[in-house]
Amino acid sequence: MCVFVVLSISLVLLMVSLKIKENRSSRRFKAIPGPRGWPIVGNIGLKPEIFPQQFKEIGDTHGSMFQLQILRKTFIVIQCPQILHEIFEKDEQCVNRPNYFLSENIFSGKDLAFGNFDEHRQKLKELLLEIIYKTPDLSEVTRQGVSCVMKTFYTDIVKTKGMNFNPDVPMKTFICDCFQLLIGKTLPESDTDHGMMWDLCDWLYRLIDPNVDSTLRIFPFLRFLPGKCGHVYRKSIEARDKVFRKVFDEHKATYEHGKIRGLLDVCFKTQMDENERTGSTWLTDDYIKGLMSDILLAGMTELLKAQRLYLLLMIHHPECQKKAQHEIDTVLGMNAPALEDFDRLPYVQATIMECLRYTSQTPLAIPHKCNTDVVIDGYLIEKDTVIIPNLWGVHHDDDTWGDPWNYRPERFLDENGKLIPEDHPLYKAFIPFSLGPRRCPGEKFSRTRLLMCLATLLQGFTFLPPEDGHLPSPDPRLYTTRYPMYEPQFECRAIPRQISATN
């Protein structure tokens, strides 16, 4: 009886102290606005399939930073670029991640994108940047390989002879070959496993669907049972293991020390050198596999979506296509686009940037989690709160862009036709690759390769609607409600313009 009384008094005192603390906090800081939810379950009625659109609508009412309560857990949605810059770029205060089923159960918690930004992930990111931008052997191998793949890609489009074709077909082959070159393991198209990397990407995207991810995090045993979640998990494991066996295991077994065939070889060399020097290494095989999977999942799928949407926009906006072609003809003439041409094609760059802004193909950046209490603009965001950057809302804000639902590349150019500087308000509001320490390390690589590919296509072809004239709208508000967003498939025609140096 005595124990019961003591426990009861302790509980009451704890509740009183928490209430006092809450009242003190509420007096010191402004309350973060947000929609009222139901008791206990909070704002559970929101639909994961259309989070970006719903978040923007809520933000239009409650402000560009608002909070949601779901099953007594707080989420802060931010769609203001100034706040995102301040909160993500300051003192690494929001570099962690909420728990992801995919990270722990598919990549053993060793991937770069979905795990907390600990010491090893910092090293992993530094290694990736070193590999991509500062490894001469890899750069030369990739440059020569991509040149060859570009010629094949160009030839495949020539073969359509101006007839209707689905650009996804040659694009998927091109992107797959490019990333195989980057990794260092190439497969001929005749190989039955040539498309295995796309299979892996497809299944992993199904696994990170909020409906599947949240269900498996709450009820992890479902991965072993019949049903949708278990099926997606098992197919993801199957696709992962197939790629690891065919690419990683075979590649490591044939590695010759010092000979660089691709990114994996640089990782193997780093691993072996550190082992020889210290007797151990942090760069285990699992970290290398996680890094490889990050590159495939983010790089391949996002590059495909960007290329597909860009062509669709060029067909819908022939005046932009003509301006881009004029700049390419004036600057390059008959020469094939190269990396050093990146800054010499400002209008082409602007068309690509506007494509990434307008379509917002990755509408929500991967959520962050606060490492500590964060005070911003008079609001308190408590430690371990999950922050969701709504890039859809950032890129379609009326006050920032004026006409966000119009495709207008000129918004990224100054009065002299040059690209606006990075400190320009519009450039700072352009954040398709996220911000801060968790910013995509492959941003520069992706943007330069995207420009090379698309400039090559516009240099050689004029893209037109299919013969029947039927073409889906590029308006992202009309996309399917699957997450991540899947843009419409379409057919078009490619009419050769001239004999290009790539032919």
C-alpha positions in Angstrom: 0.0 0.0 0.0 2.8 2.3 1.0 4.6 1.6 -2.3 1.4 2.4 -4.3 1.0 5.8 -2.5 4.7 6.7 -3.1 4.3 5.8 -6.8 1.1 7.8 -7.1 2.6 10.9 -5.5 5.7 10.5 -7.7 3.6 10.3 -10.8 1.6 13.4 -9.9 4.8 15.4 -9.1 6.2 14.3 -12.5 3.1 15.4 -14.4 3.1 18.7 -12.5 6.7 19.4 -13.3 6.2 18.6 -16.9 3.2 20.9 -17.0 5.3 23.7 -15.4 8.1 23.1 -17.9 5.6 23.2 -20.8 4.0 26.4 -19.5 7.5 28.1 -19.2 8.4 27.0 -22.7 5.1 28.3 -24.1 5.8 31.7 -22.4 9.3 31.9 -23.8 8.6 30.7 -27.4 5.8 31.2 -29.9 3.6 28.3 -30.6 4.3 26.7 -34.0 1.0 26.9 -35.9 -0.7 23.9 -37.5 -4.0 22.3 -38.2 -6.0 21.0 -35.3 -6.2 17.2 -35.3 -8.3 14.5 -33.6 -7.7 13.6 -29.9 -4.8 11.1 -29.5 -4.4 10.3 -33.3 -3.9 13.9 -34.3 -3.6 14.7 -38.0 -3.7 11.1 -39.0 -6.2 11.7 -41.9 -3.5 13.0 -44.2 -2.7 10.8 -47.2 0.9 9.8 -47.8 0.2 9.6 -51.6 -0.4 13.3 -51.8 1.7 14.7 -48.9 3.4 17.4 -50.9 0.2 18.9 -52.3 -1.6 18.6 -48.9 1.4 20.2 -47.1 1.4 23.1 -49.5 -2.3 23.7 -49.0 -1.8 23.6 -45.2 1.1 26.0 -45.5 -1.0 28.4 -47.5 -3.3 28.6 -44.4 -1.0 28.2 -41.5 2.3 29.6 -42.8 5.5 28.2 -44.4 6.5 26.4 -41.2 3.8 24.4 -39.4 3.5 21.4 -37.2 1.5 18.2 -37.4 0.7 15.7 -34.6 0.4 12.1 -35.7 -0.2 9.6 -32.9 1.3 12.0 -30.4 4.5 12.4 -32.5 5.4 15.9 -33.7 6.4 16.6 -37.3 7.5 20.1 -38.5 6.9 20.8 -42.2 9.0 23.6 -43.7 8.5 25.1 -47.1 10.3 28.4 -46.7 13.8 28.5 -48.3 15.2 31.0 -45.9 14.2 28.8 -42.9 15.6 25.7 -44.6 18.9 27.4 -45.2 19.2 28.6 -41.7 18.1 25.3 -40.0 20.1 22.9 -42.2 23.3 24.8 -42.8 23.9 25.9 -39.2 26.2 23.9 -36.9 24.9 20.5 -38.2 22.0 20.8 -35.8 19.6 18.8 -38.0 21.7 16.2 -39.8 20.2 13.0 -38.4 17.4 10.9 -39.9 14.2 9.3 -38.5 14.3 5.6 -38.5 13.9 4.0 -41.9 13.0 0.4 -42.4 15.0 0.3 -45.6 18.2 1.5 -44.0 18.3 -1.1 -41.2 16.8 -4.1 -43.0 18.1 -3.7 -46.5 21.5 -2.0 -46.1 22.4 -3.1 -42.5 22.4 0.6 -41.5 25.4 1.3 -43.6 23.9 3.4 -46.4 24.7 7.1 -46.7 21.3 8.6 -47.5 18.9 7.2 -44.9 21.0 6.8 -41.7 22.2 9.3 -39.1 25.2 11.5 -40.1 27.7 9.8 -37.8 31.5 9.8 -38.1 31.5 6.9 -40.6 28.9 8.6 -42.9 30.9 11.8 -42.8 33.9 9.8 -44.0 31.7 8.0 -46.6 30.5 11.3 -48.0 34.1 12.7 -48.1 35.2 9.5 -49.9 32.4 9.8 -52.5 33.3 13.4 -53.2 37.0 12.5 -53.5 36.2 9.6 -55.8 33.8 11.5 -58.1 35.7 14.8 -58.4 39.4 14.1 -57.6 40.3 10.6 -58.9 42.0 11.1 -62.3 42.0 7.4 -63.2 38.2 7.2 -62.6 37.5 10.5 -64.3 39.3 9.3 -67.5 37.6 5.9 -67.5 34.2 7.5 -67.0 34.8 10.2 -69.6 35.8 7.6 -72.3 33.0 5.3 -71.3 30.3 7.9 -71.3 31.5 9.2 -74.7 31.0 5.6 -76.1 27.6 5.2 -74.4 26.5 8.6 -75.7 27.3 7.6 -79.3 25.2 4.4 -78.8 22.4 6.5 -77.3 22.5 8.9 -80.2 22.5 6.0 -82.7 19.5 4.4 -81.1 17.5 7.6 -81.5 18.7 7.9 -85.2 17.2 4.5 -85.8 13.7 5.7 -85.0 13.9 7.5 -88.3 11.5 10.3 -87.2 8.8 7.8 -86.3 7.0 7.6 -82.9 9.1 6.2 -80.1 9.0 6.0 -76.3 12.2 7.9 -75.2 12.2 5.8 -72.0 13.6 2.8 -73.8 16.9 4.3 -75.0 17.1 6.5 -71.9 17.0 3.6 -69.6 19.6 1.7 -71.5 21.8 4.9 -71.6 21.5 5.6 -67.9 22.0 2.0 -66.9 25.2 1.8 -69.0 26.5 5.1 -67.6 26.1 3.9 -64.0 27.6 0.6 -64.8 30.6 2.4 -66.1 30.7 4.6 -62.9 30.6 1.5 -60.7 32.9 -0.4 -63.0 30.9 -3.4 -64.0 29.4 -3.3 -67.5 26.9 -5.8 -68.9 26.0 -6.1 -72.6 22.3 -5.6 -73.5 22.1 -9.2 -74.4 22.8 -10.2 -70.8 19.6 -11.3 -69.1 20.7 -9.4 -66.0 21.2 -6.1 -67.9 18.1 -4.6 -66.3 18.7 -5.8 -62.8 19.7 -2.4 -61.5 16.4 -1.0 -62.6 14.6 -3.8 -60.9 16.4 -3.0 -57.7 15.5 0.7 -57.9 11.9 -0.1 -58.6 11.5 -2.4 -55.6 13.4 -0.1 -53.2 11.1 2.8 -54.2 8.1 0.7 -53.4 9.7 -0.1 -50.0 10.2 3.6 -49.1 6.6 4.4 -49.9 5.4 5.9 -46.6 2.5 3.4 -46.3 4.9 0.5 -46.6 7.7 2.0 -44.6 5.6 3.1 -41.7 3.8 -0.3 -41.6 7.0 -2.3 -41.5 8.5 0.0 -38.9 5.6 -0.5 -36.5 5.0 -4.2 -37.4 8.4 -5.5 -38.6 7.2 -9.1 -38.4 5.0 -8.5 -41.4 8.0 -8.8 -43.6 7.9 -12.5 -43.1 4.2 -12.9 -43.7 2.0 -13.0 -46.9 0.6 -9.6 -48.0 1.8 -6.5 -49.8 4.5 -5.4 -47.3 6.0 -8.8 -47.0 6.0 -9.2 -50.8 7.7 -5.9 -51.3 10.4 -6.6 -48.7 11.2 -10.1 -50.1 11.4 -8.8 -53.6 13.7 -6.0 -52.5 16.0 -8.5 -50.8 16.0 -10.7 -53.9 16.8 -7.7 -56.2 19.5 -6.4 -53.8 21.2 -9.8 -53.5 21.2 -10.3 -57.3 22.9 -6.9 -57.9 25.4 -7.5 -55.0 26.3 -11.0 -56.4 26.6 -9.9 -60.0 28.3 -6.5 -59.5 29.9 -6.3 -56.1 31.1 -9.9 -55.4 32.3 -10.6 -59.0 34.0 -7.2 -59.2 35.8 -7.6 -55.9 36.9 -11.2 -56.8 38.6 -9.8 -60.0 40.0 -6.6 -58.5 43.7 -6.0 -59.2 45.3 -3.6 -56.7 45.9 -0.2 -58.2 43.9 -0.9 -61.4 40.9 1.4 -61.5 37.9 0.2 -63.5 35.3 2.3 -61.6 34.1 3.6 -58.3 34.1 0.2 -56.6 37.8 -0.2 -57.4 38.6 3.1 -55.7 36.7 1.9 -52.6 38.5 -1.5 -52.7 41.9 0.3 -53.0 41.0 2.6 -50.0 39.9 -0.4 -48.0 43.1 -2.4 -48.7 45.5 0.6 -48.2 44.0 1.3 -44.8 44.1 -2.3 -43.8 47.8 -2.5 -44.7 48.6 0.7 -42.9 46.6 0.2 -39.7 45.5 -3.4 -39.6 41.8 -2.5 -39.8 39.4 -0.2 -41.7 36.1 1.5 -41.1 35.3 1.0 -44.8 33.7 -2.4 -44.6 32.1 -4.2 -47.5 28.7 -3.3 -46.1 29.6 0.5 -46.3 30.7 0.1 -49.9 27.5 -1.8 -50.8 25.4 0.9 -49.1 27.2 3.6 -51.0 26.8 1.7 -54.3 23.1 1.3 -53.6 22.7 5.0 -52.8 24.2 5.9 -56.1 21.9 3.6 -58.0 18.7 4.5 -56.2 19.2 8.3 -56.2 21.2 8.7 -59.4 19.6 6.4 -61.9 15.9 7.1 -61.1 16.3 10.8 -60.7 18.3 11.2 -63.9 15.7 9.2 -65.8 12.9 11.3 -64.5 14.7 14.6 -65.3 15.5 13.5 -68.8 12.0 12.3 -69.5 10.4 15.5 -68.1 12.9 17.8 -69.9 12.0 16.3 -73.3 8.3 16.5 -72.5 8.7 20.2 -71.6 10.8 21.0 -74.7 8.1 19.5 -76.9 5.4 21.5 -75.1 7.5 24.7 -75.4 9.1 24.6 -78.9 10.2 28.3 -78.4 12.4 27.2 -75.5 13.7 24.3 -77.5 14.7 26.6 -80.4 16.4 29.0 -78.0 18.4 26.2 -76.5 19.4 24.9 -79.9 20.5 28.3 -81.0 22.7 28.7 -78.0 24.2 25.2 -78.6 24.8 26.0 -82.3 26.4 29.3 -81.5 28.7 28.1 -78.7 29.5 24.6 -79.8 28.9 24.5 -83.5 29.7 20.9 -84.6 31.6 20.1 -81.5 30.2 17.6 -79.0 29.2 19.0 -75.6 31.9 18.5 -72.9 32.2 19.2 -69.2 34.1 22.4 -69.9 31.1 23.8 -71.8 28.9 23.7 -68.7 29.3 27.5 -67.9 29.2 28.4 -71.6 25.6 27.3 -72.0 23.6 29.5 -69.5 20.2 29.2 -71.3 20.5 25.4 -71.5 21.4 25.4 -67.9 18.3 27.6 -67.1 16.0 25.3 -69.0 17.3 22.3 -66.9 17.0 24.3 -63.6 13.5 25.4 -64.5 12.6 21.8 -65.3 13.8 20.6 -61.9 12.0 23.5 -60.2 8.7 23.3 -62.1 8.3 19.5 -61.9 9.9 19.0 -58.4 10.3 15.4 -59.3 11.4 14.7 -55.7 8.7 16.7 -53.9 9.8 15.9 -50.4 13.4 15.8 -49.4 14.4 12.9 -47.1 13.2 14.0 -43.6 15.7 15.3 -41.0 15.7 14.9 -37.3 17.0 17.5 -34.9 20.1 16.6 -32.9 19.3 19.2 -30.3 16.7 21.8 -29.4 16.6 24.4 -32.2 15.3 28.0 -31.9 14.4 29.7 -35.1 12.4 32.9 -35.6 11.0 32.8 -32.1 9.9 29.1 -32.3 11.3 26.2 -30.4 11.8 22.9 -32.3 12.6 20.3 -29.7 15.4 17.7 -30.0 14.4 14.5 -32.0 11.6 16.3 -33.8 11.3 15.2 -37.4 11.5 18.0 -40.0 10.0 17.4 -43.4 11.3 19.8 -46.2 8.5 20.2 -48.6 10.4 21.1 -51.8 7.1 21.0 -53.7 5.9 24.0 -51.6 9.3 25.8 -51.9 9.4 25.5 -55.7 5.7 26.5 -56.2 5.4 29.4 -53.8 3.5 32.3 -55.4 5.4 35.0 -53.4 8.8 33.7 -54.4 8.2 32.8 -58.1 5.3 34.9 -59.1 4.0 32.4 -61.7 5.2 29.0 -60.2 3.0 26.9 -62.5 4.5 28.4 -65.7 7.6 26.9 -67.3 9.8 30.0 -67.7 13.6 29.4 -67.9 14.3 33.1 -68.2 13.6 33.5 -64.4 17.1 32.0 -63.8 18.9 34.5 -66.2 19.9 38.1 -65.6 19.4 41.0 -67.9 22.5 40.0 -69.9 21.4 36.5 -70.4 23.8 35.1 -67.8 22.9 32.7 -65.1 21.9 34.4 -61.9 24.5 34.2 -59.1 24.1 31.6 -56.3 23.4 34.3 -53.7 20.3 35.5 -55.7 17.0 34.9 -53.9 15.7 32.7 -56.7 18.8 30.6 -56.8 18.7 30.2 -53.0 15.1 29.1 -53.4 16.1 26.4 -55.9 16.9 23.4 -53.8 16.2 20.2 -55.6 19.3 18.5 -54.1 18.5 19.6 -50.5 20.8 21.6 -48.3 23.6 21.5 -45.7 25.7 18.4 -44.8 23.0 16.1 -46.1 22.9 17.9 -49.5 23.3 15.4 -52.4 27.0 14.9 -52.9 26.5 14.0 -56.5 24.7 17.3 -57.4 27.5 18.7 -59.6 28.1 15.3 -61.2 24.4 15.0 -62.0 23.9 18.5 -63.3 26.9 18.4 -65.6 26.1 15.0 -67.0 22.5 16.0 -67.5 23.5 19.0 -69.4 25.9 17.0 -71.6 23.3 14.5 -72.4 20.4 16.9 -73.1 22.6 19.3 -75.1 23.8 16.4 -77.3 20.1 15.5 -78.0 19.1 19.1 -78.8 22.2 19.6 -80.9 21.3 16.6 -83.1 17.5 16.5 -83.0 14.3 18.5 -82.8 11.8 16.8 -80.7 8.1 16.9 -81.8 4.8 15.4 -80.6 3.8 12.0 -82.0 2.1 11.8 -85.3 -1.3 11.7 -83.7 -0.5 14.8 -81.7 -1.4 13.2 -78.4 1.0 14.3 -75.7 0.4 14.2 -71.9 0.6 17.5 -70.0 3.8 18.2 -68.1 1.9 19.8 -65.3 3.1 17.9 -62.1 -0.3 18.5 -60.4 -1.7 15.9 -62.8 0.8 13.2 -62.0 -0.3 9.9 -60.4 -0.6 9.9 -56.7 2.1 7.2 -56.2 5.0 8.1 -54.0 7.7 8.9 -55.2 5.9 10.7 -58.0 5.9 8.8 -61.3 5.6 11.1 -64.3 3.6 10.2 -67.5 5.0 8.0 -70.2 4.7 9.4 -73.7 5.8 8.9 -77.3 7.4 11.5 -79.5 9.4 12.0 -82.7 13.1 13.0 -83.1 13.9 14.7 -86.3 17.6 15.0 -87.1 18.9 18.5 -87.4 22.4 18.1 -88.6 25.3 15.7 -88.8 26.7 16.0 -85.2 30.2 15.2 -84.0 28.6 12.4 -81.9 27.5 10.5 -85.0 
